[in-house]
């Protein structure tokens, strides 16, 4: 939708009809409303202008705010979760993937949580950024195992290239890279917890 269309103008008058958050947290509500008001903008908007609005909110989130956000995500619509996921996992360059700071760690932790609660179709899209899990300084072994189990369920699905199939979402090699990454993160977390 563009800002100038009459459909958008009509929608903007009643934008709260799409409201699904059940949070009582002011921080979560403010973040959710940013997404809700612009959820039908194209992807470019979220990579440039929209991500700045969300990131400026996330900077002030406390650990408690992050927890409340994760708890509320089960109420969000799939496209709203997808927008948040896109913003959470956006890194400007690959060197950022080796530098963990508290904000990036919390974003990564939230992203991991999303991978456990999103629907199957969204999960298939979001695993493309699974490398973002590396930035989580406080990995939860149960969350990692749930992600691994979801990945394993895809092994023989049409989503993964099987024996020369021509229609697939990920090559077998790419899928194996996802599995290797999650197994490595599980192993590191096990070692850290000993």
Secondary structure as a PSIPRED ss2 file (coil, helix, strand):
# PSIPRED VFORMAT (PSIPRED V4.0)

   1 X C   1.000  0.000  0.000
   2 X C   1.000  0.000  0.000
   3 X C   1.000  0.000  0.000
   4 X C   1.000  0.000  0.000
   5 X C   1.000  0.000  0.000
   6 X H   0.000  1.000  0.000
   7 X H   0.000  1.000  0.000
   8 X H   0.000  1.000  0.000
   9 X H   0.000  1.000  0.000
  10 X H   0.000  1.000  0.000
  11 X H   0.000  1.000  0.000
  12 X H   0.000  1.000  0.000
  13 X H   0.000  1.000  0.000
  14 X C   1.000  0.000  0.000
  15 X H   0.000  1.000  0.000
  16 X H   0.000  1.000  0.000
  17 X H   0.000  1.000  0.000
  18 X H   0.000  1.000  0.000
  19 X C   1.000  0.000  0.000
  20 X C   1.000  0.000  0.000
  21 X C   1.000  0.000  0.000
  22 X C   1.000  0.000  0.000
  23 X C   1.000  0.000  0.000
  24 X C   1.000  0.000  0.000
  25 X C   1.000  0.000  0.000
  26 X H   0.000  1.000  0.000
  27 X H   0.000  1.000  0.000
  28 X H   0.000  1.000  0.000
  29 X H   0.000  1.000  0.000
  30 X H   0.000  1.000  0.000
  31 X H   0.000  1.000  0.000
  32 X H   0.000  1.000  0.000
  33 X H   0.000  1.000  0.000
  34 X H   0.000  1.000  0.000
  35 X H   0.000  1.000  0.000
  36 X H   0.000  1.000  0.000
  37 X H   0.000  1.000  0.000
  38 X C   1.000  0.000  0.000
  39 X C   1.000  0.000  0.000
  40 X C   1.000  0.000  0.000
  41 X C   1.000  0.000  0.000
  42 X C   1.000  0.000  0.000
  43 X H   0.000  1.000  0.000
  44 X H   0.000  1.000  0.000
  45 X H   0.000  1.000  0.000
  46 X H   0.000  1.000  0.000
  47 X H   0.000  1.000  0.000
  48 X C   1.000  0.000  0.000
  49 X H   0.000  1.000  0.000
  50 X H   0.000  1.000  0.000
  51 X H   0.000  1.000  0.000
  52 X H   0.000  1.000  0.000
  53 X H   0.000  1.000  0.000
  54 X H   0.000  1.000  0.000
  55 X H   0.000  1.000  0.000
  56 X H   0.000  1.000  0.000
  57 X H   0.000  1.000  0.000
  58 X H   0.000  1.000  0.000
  59 X C   1.000  0.000  0.000
  60 X C   1.000  0.000  0.000
  61 X C   1.000  0.000  0.000
  62 X C   1.000  0.000  0.000
  63 X H   0.000  1.000  0.000
  64 X H   0.000  1.000  0.000
  65 X H   0.000  1.000  0.000
  66 X H   0.000  1.000  0.000
  67 X H   0.000  1.000  0.000
  68 X H   0.000  1.000  0.000
  69 X H   0.000  1.000  0.000
  70 X H   0.000  1.000  0.000
  71 X H   0.000  1.000  0.000
  72 X H   0.000  1.000  0.000
  73 X H   0.000  1.000  0.000
  74 X H   0.000  1.000  0.000
  75 X H   0.000  1.000  0.000
  76 X C   1.000  0.000  0.000
  77 X C   1.000  0.000  0.000
  78 X H   0.000  1.000  0.000
  79 X H   0.000  1.000  0.000
  80 X H   0.000  1.000  0.000
  81 X H   0.000  1.000  0.000
  82 X H   0.000  1.000  0.000
  83 X H   0.000  1.000  0.000
  84 X H   0.000  1.000  0.000
  85 X H   0.000  1.000  0.000
  86 X H   0.000  1.000  0.000
  87 X H   0.000  1.000  0.000
  88 X H   0.000  1.000  0.000
  89 X H   0.000  1.000  0.000
  90 X C   1.000  0.000  0.000
  91 X C   1.000  0.000  0.000
  92 X C   1.000  0.000  0.000
  93 X C   1.000  0.000  0.000
  94 X H   0.000  1.000  0.000
  95 X H   0.000  1.000  0.000
  96 X H   0.000  1.000  0.000
  97 X H   0.000  1.000  0.000
  98 X H   0.000  1.000  0.000
  99 X C   1.000  0.000  0.000
 100 X C   1.000  0.000  0.000
 101 X C   1.000  0.000  0.000
 102 X H   0.000  1.000  0.000
 103 X H   0.000  1.000  0.000
 104 X H   0.000  1.000  0.000
 105 X H   0.000  1.000  0.000
 106 X H   0.000  1.000  0.000
 107 X H   0.000  1.000  0.000
 108 X H   0.000  1.000  0.000
 109 X H   0.000  1.000  0.000
 110 X H   0.000  1.000  0.000
 111 X H   0.000  1.000  0.000
 112 X H   0.000  1.000  0.000
 113 X H   0.000  1.000  0.000
 114 X H   0.000  1.000  0.000
 115 X H   0.000  1.000  0.000
 116 X H   0.000  1.000  0.000
 117 X H   0.000  1.000  0.000
 118 X C   1.000  0.000  0.000
 119 X C   1.000  0.000  0.000
 120 X H   0.000  1.000  0.000
 121 X H   0.000  1.000  0.000
 122 X H   0.000  1.000  0.000
 123 X H   0.000  1.000  0.000
 124 X H   0.000  1.000  0.000
 125 X H   0.000  1.000  0.000
 126 X H   0.000  1.000  0.000
 127 X H   0.000  1.000  0.000
 128 X H   0.000  1.000  0.000
 129 X H   0.000  1.000  0.000
 130 X H   0.000  1.000  0.000
 131 X H   0.000  1.000  0.000
 132 X H   0.000  1.000  0.000
 133 X H   0.000  1.000  0.000
 134 X H   0.000  1.000  0.000
 135 X H   0.000  1.000  0.000
 136 X C   1.000  0.000  0.000
 137 X C   1.000  0.000  0.000
 138 X C   1.000  0.000  0.000
 139 X C   1.000  0.000  0.000
 140 X C   1.000  0.000  0.000
 141 X H   0.000  1.000  0.000
 142 X H   0.000  1.000  0.000
 143 X H   0.000  1.000  0.000
 144 X H   0.000  1.000  0.000
 145 X H   0.000  1.000  0.000
 146 X H   0.000  1.000  0.000
 147 X H   0.000  1.000  0.000
 148 X H   0.000  1.000  0.000
 149 X H   0.000  1.000  0.000
 150 X H   0.000  1.000  0.000
 151 X H   0.000  1.000  0.000
 152 X H   0.000  1.000  0.000
 153 X H   0.000  1.000  0.000
 154 X C   1.000  0.000  0.000
 155 X C   1.000  0.000  0.000
 156 X C   1.000  0.000  0.000
 157 X C   1.000  0.000  0.000
 158 X C   1.000  0.000  0.000
 159 X C   1.000  0.000  0.000
 160 X E   0.000  0.000  1.000
 161 X C   1.000  0.000  0.000
 162 X C   1.000  0.000  0.000
 163 X C   1.000  0.000  0.000
 164 X C   1.000  0.000  0.000
 165 X C   1.000  0.000  0.000
 166 X C   1.000  0.000  0.000
 167 X C   1.000  0.000  0.000
 168 X C   1.000  0.000  0.000
 169 X C   1.000  0.000  0.000
 170 X E   0.000  0.000  1.000
 171 X C   1.000  0.000  0.000
 172 X H   0.000  1.000  0.000
 173 X H   0.000  1.000  0.000
 174 X H   0.000  1.000  0.000
 175 X H   0.000  1.000  0.000
 176 X H   0.000  1.000  0.000
 177 X H   0.000  1.000  0.000
 178 X H   0.000  1.000  0.000
 179 X H   0.000  1.000  0.000
 180 X H   0.000  1.000  0.000
 181 X H   0.000  1.000  0.000
 182 X H   0.000  1.000  0.000
 183 X H   0.000  1.000  0.000
 184 X H   0.000  1.000  0.000
 185 X H   0.000  1.000  0.000
 186 X H   0.000  1.000  0.000
 187 X H   0.000  1.000  0.000
 188 X H   0.000  1.000  0.000
 189 X H   0.000  1.000  0.000
 190 X H   0.000  1.000  0.000
 191 X H   0.000  1.000  0.000
 192 X H   0.000  1.000  0.000
 193 X H   0.000  1.000  0.000
 194 X C   1.000  0.000  0.000
